[in-house]
């Protein structure tokens, strides 16, 4: 039988990137003692008020067909949120989706096609490559270097641009590195995008999880207003990944052009989840602050515990829910180290290979487990790294000859 070419383009870009995570879950289900540090699933539950609002909405009959652009309460809440950041935002700038992933897919589908290039940092979030290739476009990488704190440099962006580039997919705060771009860095990057007439798609799901300093976005820069599209959700900010509630905010013309694409895909989101999202955006909820404090402390805890461990260099983040470890000093790639750590020590981390060529020597640890589990994971990582650094045992052949 015949299949569309998209199935070939995405053949190796789905769950294959999460093979170690899937294996760890199976080992855990089989009774193994596994510490799972793979995915960014908050260990804090959603605030009870959000669950209560979702239940209230369902009990009120809010489970019928939805508006294609988004339910009125959540559209109004999003309009108010982004109008505070940049005056002039209206409902015409808003589109609602079931999660950031769907928003990214739809946005990219509306901006690029076969033959177009999409610029991304490298390392990058694991699903970006699939989102890009699903359209027939191709990824053009901009290296994010440790010596710059993984902050994208305008000069590196300029150097990477090719004539077929149409979009810069920007992620700040960044996954997997936790880097947070400054307003000046964004202005310099934006100047390059204006020069080359590039769209900026800004993934801002970790906006509320900046440990220190101020969050900055190209959306807030008036010079970039006509070319910036923000995608985000309540998955990270409100510890509600399973509710799948996200959005895209961009120029009114963009939203109008993309609306039929969105409606053809899914025609709206669940009204009761939209009501919960509106509540989350308009009421004081402490979830983000609690996670921010916790993840910052856990990051420091890991960096301290692994300081001086042979072959391991922790790379503390500025935001988010992950920390990278450079394991090149162990003599193994991030992929080999991660699988050995799982099989020998029962600790599941993500191999850097899932996040691009620039991350091959890294592994990513999630910060979303209690401190006791983090301490034990660090103990096991230290044990493996120490064994790997031990001198090799002398060969047996001379001993056998002497015995003979």
LOLUM-644828 format. One record per residue (C-alpha): residue in one letter; x, y, z. Coordinates in pm, 1 decimal, m for minus. Last residue first. Layout:
N
code; x; y; z
A; X; Y; Z
...
This chain:
404
code; x; y; z
X; 5310.8; m2186.6; 3351.8
X; 5212.3; m1966.4; 3641.2
X; 5433.8; m1690.5; 3507.6
X; 5270.3; m1716.7; 3163.7
X; 4922.8; m1697.5; 3317.8
X; 5018.2; m1378.4; 3502.5
X; 5157.3; m1230.7; 3178.5
X; 4826.5; m1305.1; 2996.5
X; 4589.9; m1157.1; 3259.3
X; 4604.9; m793.7; 3150.0
X; 4629.3; m531.3; 3422.8
X; 4291.2; m391.8; 3542.2
X; 4190.8; m65.1; 3373.7
X; 4236.0; 248.3; 3577.9
X; 3916.5; 380.9; 3743.2
X; 3743.7; 669.8; 3564.0
X; 3447.2; 461.3; 3450.9
X; 3400.9; 325.7; 3802.0
X; 3396.7; 678.1; 3945.0
X; 3146.1; 794.2; 3682.4
X; 2914.0; 506.0; 3768.6
X; 2928.7; 572.3; 4142.4
X; 2887.0; 947.6; 4100.1
X; 2577.9; 890.9; 3885.7
X; 2440.9; 656.6; 4155.5
X; 2497.6; 912.4; 4431.3
X; 2346.4; 1185.6; 4212.4
X; 2035.5; 973.2; 4160.4
X; 2011.2; 914.2; 4537.1
X; 2029.2; 1287.6; 4607.3
X; 1773.9; 1364.2; 4336.4
X; 1537.3; 1098.9; 4473.9
X; 1563.5; 1249.5; 4823.5
X; 1511.9; 1597.6; 4680.9
X; 1175.7; 1511.9; 4527.1
X; 1141.9; 1470.1; 4148.3
X; 1080.0; 1729.6; 3877.2
X; 1433.3; 1855.5; 3819.8
X; 1474.1; 1652.1; 3500.9
X; 1824.0; 1550.5; 3399.4
X; 1954.4; 1601.3; 3045.7
X; 2261.1; 1415.3; 2918.0
X; 2539.3; 1581.3; 2723.6
X; 2821.1; 1484.6; 2484.3
X; 2592.2; 1469.1; 2180.7
X; 2429.9; 1804.0; 2259.3
X; 2558.6; 2011.5; 1964.6
X; 2426.1; 1749.0; 1722.4
X; 2068.8; 1782.5; 1842.4
X; 1835.7; 1736.3; 2137.5
X; 1763.9; 1361.2; 2136.5
X; 2139.0; 1302.0; 2102.0
X; 2178.9; 1455.4; 2447.7
X; 2057.6; 1131.8; 2603.0
X; 1764.7; 1181.1; 2844.7
X; 1807.8; 1056.3; 3200.0
X; 1688.7; 733.0; 3364.0
X; 1873.5; 615.2; 3674.4
X; 1870.0; 240.7; 3749.4
X; 2243.7; 212.5; 3814.8
X; 2380.0; m38.2; 3562.1
X; 2110.0; m44.9; 3292.4
X; 1995.2; 314.0; 3323.8
X; 2337.5; 468.5; 3373.5
X; 2474.5; 256.4; 3088.8
X; 2198.6; 384.0; 2860.5
X; 2262.3; 744.8; 2956.7
X; 2641.0; 712.2; 2922.8
X; 2616.9; 560.9; 2575.3
X; 2383.1; 834.1; 2450.1
X; 2578.3; 1116.6; 2613.4
X; 2889.5; 986.8; 2443.3
X; 3141.8; 803.6; 2657.3
X; 3499.5; 883.0; 2757.1
X; 3387.3; 986.8; 3104.5
X; 3509.4; 1340.9; 3036.8
X; 3244.5; 1385.0; 2767.0
X; 2973.1; 1365.8; 3032.9
X; 2850.1; 1725.6; 3015.8
X; 2547.6; 1730.7; 3244.4
X; 2244.1; 1937.6; 3153.9
X; 1984.7; 2056.1; 3404.2
X; 1609.0; 2054.0; 3356.4
X; 1293.0; 2219.5; 3488.1
X; 1301.6; 2570.6; 3348.4
X; 1524.9; 2868.4; 3409.9
X; 1884.3; 2991.8; 3430.7
X; 2023.5; 2638.8; 3401.1
X; 2326.1; 2483.5; 3576.0
X; 2576.7; 2302.8; 3348.1
X; 2704.7; 2009.4; 3557.5
X; 3046.1; 1873.0; 3446.6
X; 3099.7; 1497.7; 3486.5
X; 3419.1; 1305.9; 3393.0
X; 3534.9; 1255.4; 3749.1
X; 3292.6; 1395.4; 4009.5
X; 3437.2; 1727.6; 4122.3
X; 3100.2; 1896.5; 4161.7
X; 2828.8; 1634.6; 4125.5
X; 2650.9; 1698.4; 4456.4
X; 2690.2; 2075.8; 4430.3
X; 2551.3; 2096.5; 4075.0
X; 2268.4; 1861.7; 4170.2
X; 2166.7; 2069.5; 4473.0
X; 2195.0; 2391.4; 4274.5
X; 1948.4; 2254.8; 4019.9
X; 1722.2; 2132.3; 4299.8
X; 1712.2; 2480.2; 4452.9
X; 1621.0; 2646.9; 4123.1
X; 1360.6; 2378.1; 4057.1
X; 1193.4; 2427.0; 4396.1
X; 1180.8; 2805.8; 4386.3
X; 1040.0; 2812.7; 4033.0
X; 798.9; 2529.7; 4108.1
X; 650.1; 2711.8; 4406.7
X; 630.5; 3041.9; 4218.5
X; 462.0; 2876.6; 3921.4
X; 203.2; 2697.6; 4136.4
X; 104.9; 2998.2; 4347.3
X; m222.1; 3076.5; 4167.2
X; m354.0; 3433.0; 4161.1
X; m658.3; 3437.3; 3931.7
X; m698.5; 3557.3; 3572.4
X; m478.3; 3322.7; 3371.3
X; m567.6; 3008.4; 3565.8
X; m940.2; 3093.5; 3548.3
X; m919.9; 3137.1; 3171.3
X; m741.5; 2803.4; 3148.9
X; m1013.8; 2633.9; 3354.3
X; m1276.4; 2783.3; 3124.6
X; m1086.3; 2658.5; 2820.2
X; m1067.7; 2313.6; 2977.6
X; m1447.6; 2315.4; 3019.7
X; m1488.8; 2438.6; 2660.6
X; m1283.0; 2152.3; 2511.7
X; m1075.4; 2289.9; 2223.7
X; m1171.8; 2429.5; 1886.3
X; m1223.5; 2310.3; 1533.2
X; m959.1; 2034.9; 1524.7
X; m744.7; 2028.8; 1210.7
X; m970.9; 2208.0; 962.6
X; m1045.2; 2474.7; 1221.1
X; m675.7; 2534.7; 1281.2
X; m602.9; 2568.0; 909.6
X; m908.4; 2791.7; 868.7
X; m776.8; 3013.3; 1154.3
X; m423.3; 3044.9; 1012.3
X; m496.4; 3330.5; 771.3
X; m696.6; 3525.5; 1028.2
X; m432.4; 3470.2; 1297.0
X; m154.5; 3585.0; 1059.8
X; m348.8; 3895.2; 959.7
X; m408.1; 3979.7; 1326.6
X; m36.8; 3959.5; 1406.5
X; 51.6; 3690.3; 1658.8
X; m58.4; 3497.1; 1967.2
X; m67.9; 3116.9; 1955.4
X; m235.5; 2911.4; 2225.6
X; m224.0; 2618.3; 2464.8
X; m437.9; 2382.9; 2671.5
X; m353.2; 2014.5; 2677.5
X; m506.3; 1917.1; 3014.2
X; m236.1; 1655.2; 3065.2
X; 42.7; 1910.6; 3102.1
X; m117.6; 2092.4; 3399.1
X; 163.9; 2204.5; 3628.9
X; 38.3; 2565.9; 3609.4
X; 328.9; 2732.8; 3428.1
X; 446.5; 2410.3; 3263.4
X; 131.9; 2285.0; 3088.4
X; m50.6; 2620.0; 3095.8
X; 37.6; 2689.0; 2732.5
X; 267.0; 2878.2; 2495.2
X; 322.9; 2985.4; 2136.1
X; 420.8; 3343.1; 2051.9
X; 420.3; 3469.8; 1693.8
X; 652.3; 3756.4; 1598.7
X; 678.6; 3922.5; 1255.1
X; 469.1; 4239.9; 1273.5
X; 549.8; 4308.0; 1638.3
X; 928.3; 4295.9; 1594.6
X; 1004.4; 4669.2; 1618.4
X; 749.7; 4698.4; 1900.0
X; 959.1; 4458.5; 2116.9
X; 731.6; 4274.7; 2361.9
X; 671.7; 3986.0; 2121.5
X; 1048.3; 3942.3; 2087.7
X; 1038.4; 3822.5; 2447.8
X; 1218.1; 3900.2; 2772.4
X; 1187.3; 3734.7; 3115.4
X; 1358.1; 3930.4; 3390.5
X; 1629.2; 3829.3; 3633.9
X; 1652.8; 3517.2; 3847.4
X; 1504.4; 3166.0; 3838.6
X; 1290.6; 3207.0; 3527.0
X; 1004.4; 2955.8; 3550.8
X; 704.4; 3168.1; 3450.0
X; 809.3; 3205.6; 3084.3
X; 885.2; 2832.9; 3052.6
X; 626.8; 2774.0; 2776.4
X; 764.8; 3063.6; 2572.5
X; 815.0; 2918.9; 2223.3
X; 878.5; 3223.1; 2002.3
X; 807.1; 3188.1; 1630.6
X; 1000.8; 3469.7; 1462.8
X; 919.3; 3527.0; 1094.4
X; 1215.8; 3618.8; 880.2
X; 1254.9; 3915.2; 646.5
X; 1635.5; 3885.7; 619.1
X; 1717.2; 4227.2; 768.4
X; 1418.5; 4206.4; 1003.6
X; 1539.9; 3869.1; 1135.4
X; 1891.6; 4004.9; 1188.3
X; 1750.6; 4300.0; 1382.5
X; 1541.5; 4056.8; 1586.5
X; 1854.0; 3867.6; 1697.9
X; 2008.1; 4194.7; 1815.3
X; 1684.5; 4296.4; 1991.9
X; 1660.9; 3949.8; 2148.2
X; 2014.1; 3979.7; 2285.9
X; 1932.7; 4323.3; 2426.6
X; 1610.8; 4196.3; 2589.6
X; 1806.6; 3914.5; 2752.7
X; 1781.3; 3551.3; 2646.1
X; 1719.9; 3286.0; 2911.7
X; 1917.2; 2959.3; 2888.3
X; 1764.1; 2651.5; 3056.2
X; 1970.8; 2415.7; 2838.4
X; 1707.2; 2160.0; 2726.9
X; 1480.1; 2352.8; 2667.6
X; 1528.2; 2727.0; 2651.8
X; 1362.7; 3013.5; 2833.9
X; 1344.7; 3123.1; 2557.8
X; 1288.3; 2912.0; 2247.5
X; 1319.5; 3069.4; 1903.6
X; 1200.0; 2910.8; 1580.4
X; 1341.7; 3148.9; 1319.4
X; 1134.8; 3135.0; 1002.3
X; 1168.1; 3182.4; 623.5
X; 1513.6; 3050.1; 529.5
X; 1555.9; 2963.2; 159.8
X; 1835.3; 3214.2; 94.7
X; 2050.2; 3067.6; 374.8
X; 2094.9; 3202.1; 726.8
X; 2359.4; 3032.0; 944.0
X; 2610.5; 3320.2; 952.6
X; 2348.7; 3572.1; 1059.0
X; 2231.3; 3343.3; 1339.1
X; 2588.3; 3296.6; 1463.3
X; 2637.6; 3674.8; 1462.6
X; 2311.0; 3727.3; 1652.4
X; 2431.5; 3491.7; 1925.4
X; 2190.0; 3237.0; 2073.6
X; 2249.1; 3200.6; 2447.3
X; 2384.5; 2854.4; 2535.7
X; 2577.9; 3010.2; 2828.0
X; 2801.4; 3179.1; 2570.7
X; 3092.4; 2939.6; 2637.2
X; 2840.5; 2653.2; 2628.3
X; 2761.6; 2728.3; 2261.7
X; 2421.7; 2736.0; 2096.2
X; 2492.7; 2646.7; 1733.3
X; 2240.8; 2779.1; 1478.0
X; 2087.9; 2498.9; 1276.2
X; 1888.5; 2506.0; 953.3
X; 1593.7; 2264.9; 964.7
X; 1407.4; 2160.3; 651.8
X; 1059.5; 2229.8; 518.1
X; 828.2; 1950.2; 404.4
X; 563.1; 2060.3; 651.4
X; 612.4; 1757.6; 878.7
X; 984.8; 1829.5; 865.0
X; 948.7; 2137.0; 1084.1
X; 729.8; 1983.6; 1353.9
X; 948.6; 1671.5; 1347.6
X; 1268.5; 1868.6; 1405.1
X; 1107.6; 2069.6; 1682.2
X; 1001.1; 1761.5; 1880.2
X; 1325.2; 1712.9; 2079.5
X; 1366.0; 2067.9; 2205.5
X; 1684.6; 2216.7; 2064.9
X; 2060.1; 2201.1; 2118.0
X; 2109.0; 2348.3; 1854.0
X; 1915.4; 2668.4; 1795.0
X; 1659.8; 2668.4; 1521.8
X; 1631.9; 2819.5; 1174.7
X; 1351.2; 2699.2; 949.4
X; 1427.1; 2657.5; 578.4
X; 1177.2; 2640.0; 294.3
X; 1194.5; 2381.9; 13.9
X; 867.6; 2210.6; 98.8
X; 639.8; 2433.4; 306.5
X; 653.6; 2713.7; 559.4
X; 433.2; 2959.2; 752.0
X; 88.6; 2805.5; 803.3
X; 209.4; 2451.5; 869.3
X; 460.4; 2596.7; 1114.6
X; 179.5; 2764.2; 1305.4
X; m34.1; 2450.1; 1305.0
X; 243.5; 2223.9; 1433.1
X; 358.7; 2477.7; 1690.6
X; 6.1; 2522.1; 1825.2
X; m38.8; 2145.2; 1841.8
X; 279.5; 2113.0; 2047.2
X; 188.8; 2410.7; 2264.4
X; m126.2; 2243.2; 2393.6
X; m480.2; 2183.5; 2269.1
X; m502.0; 2504.7; 2062.7
X; m635.6; 2857.8; 2098.3
X; m581.5; 3142.0; 1847.9
X; m543.2; 3506.7; 1950.2
X; m446.3; 3825.1; 1760.3
X; m801.0; 3915.4; 1656.4
X; m902.1; 3898.9; 2023.4
X; m710.3; 4220.5; 2072.1
X; m349.8; 4325.0; 2138.6
X; m301.2; 4702.2; 2117.5
X; m63.5; 4746.3; 2405.7
X; 226.3; 4500.3; 2432.0
X; 301.0; 4312.0; 2755.1
X; m20.6; 4404.7; 2932.5
X; m202.2; 4343.0; 2604.4
X; m60.2; 3988.9; 2619.4
X; m237.0; 3893.1; 2940.2
X; m558.0; 4085.7; 2862.2
X; m597.3; 3921.2; 2521.8
X; m522.2; 3582.9; 2675.4
X; m797.8; 3629.1; 2934.1
X; m1043.9; 3748.5; 2670.1
X; m964.6; 3450.3; 2447.7
X; m1002.1; 3223.9; 2751.9
X; m1347.3; 3355.3; 2839.6
X; m1469.0; 3371.0; 2475.8
X; m1388.2; 3009.9; 2382.3
X; m1121.3; 2976.5; 2117.5
X; m1068.5; 3055.0; 1749.8
X; m1276.0; 2759.0; 1629.2
X; m1551.2; 2813.9; 1885.5
X; m1626.8; 2495.3; 2073.9
X; m1874.2; 2211.0; 2038.9
X; m2040.3; 2100.4; 2363.6
X; m1883.3; 2014.4; 2697.9
X; m1963.8; 2323.8; 2904.2
X; m2280.4; 2179.8; 3058.1
X; m2262.4; 2358.5; 3393.9
X; m2134.7; 2040.6; 3559.8
X; m1846.8; 2044.7; 3312.7
X; m1765.4; 2405.6; 3403.6
X; m1780.1; 2341.6; 3775.8
X; m1552.7; 2038.9; 3736.0
X; m1293.6; 2242.2; 3545.5
X; m1320.9; 2521.7; 3800.4
X; m1268.8; 2278.0; 4088.5
X; m963.8; 2129.4; 3915.7
X; m820.5; 2477.8; 3872.8
X; m892.7; 2570.7; 4234.7
X; m710.9; 2258.9; 4351.5
X; m381.9; 2400.7; 4212.7
X; m236.8; 2161.1; 3958.7
X; m23.9; 1884.3; 4109.4
X; 347.9; 1937.8; 4190.8
X; 577.8; 1666.9; 4057.1
X; 591.6; 1855.6; 3728.3
X; 633.2; 1641.8; 3413.5
X; 940.5; 1754.8; 3227.9
X; 1061.3; 1417.7; 3102.0
X; 1365.1; 1200.8; 3174.6
X; 1461.8; 1195.7; 3540.5
X; 1303.6; 864.8; 3643.3
X; 1473.6; 692.9; 3935.0
X; 1429.4; 322.0; 3865.3
X; 1423.6; 37.4; 4119.4
X; 1307.1; m241.8; 3888.3
X; 961.5; m394.2; 3939.1
X; 853.7; m479.6; 3584.8
X; 664.9; m150.5; 3559.7
X; 989.8; 27.9; 3644.5
X; 1171.9; m157.6; 3367.4
X; 893.8; m65.2; 3124.5
X; 906.4; 300.6; 3224.8
X; 1284.2; 299.3; 3183.0
X; 1254.8; 150.4; 2832.4
X; 1007.2; 420.3; 2730.7
X; 1235.8; 692.7; 2865.1
X; 1531.7; 538.2; 2683.1
X; 1339.6; 524.1; 2356.6
X; 1220.4; 885.4; 2381.0
X; 1374.1; 1004.2; 2054.2
X; 1227.1; 694.5; 1889.0
X; 881.6; 810.1; 1998.0
X; 852.4; 1031.1; 1692.3
X; 1129.6; 1162.5; 1471.0
X; 1257.1; 849.2; 1296.7
X; 964.4; 797.4; 1056.9
X; 873.3; 1167.7; 1041.3
X; 982.7; 1238.5; 683.7
X; 873.5; 892.1; 572.7
X; 521.4; 929.1; 713.0
X; 505.3; 1280.0; 565.8
X; 561.1; 1128.4; 220.8
X; 202.6; 1001.6; 209.1
X; 159.0; 626.6; 212.1
X; 105.5; 361.2; m54.0
X; 0.0; 0.0; 0.0
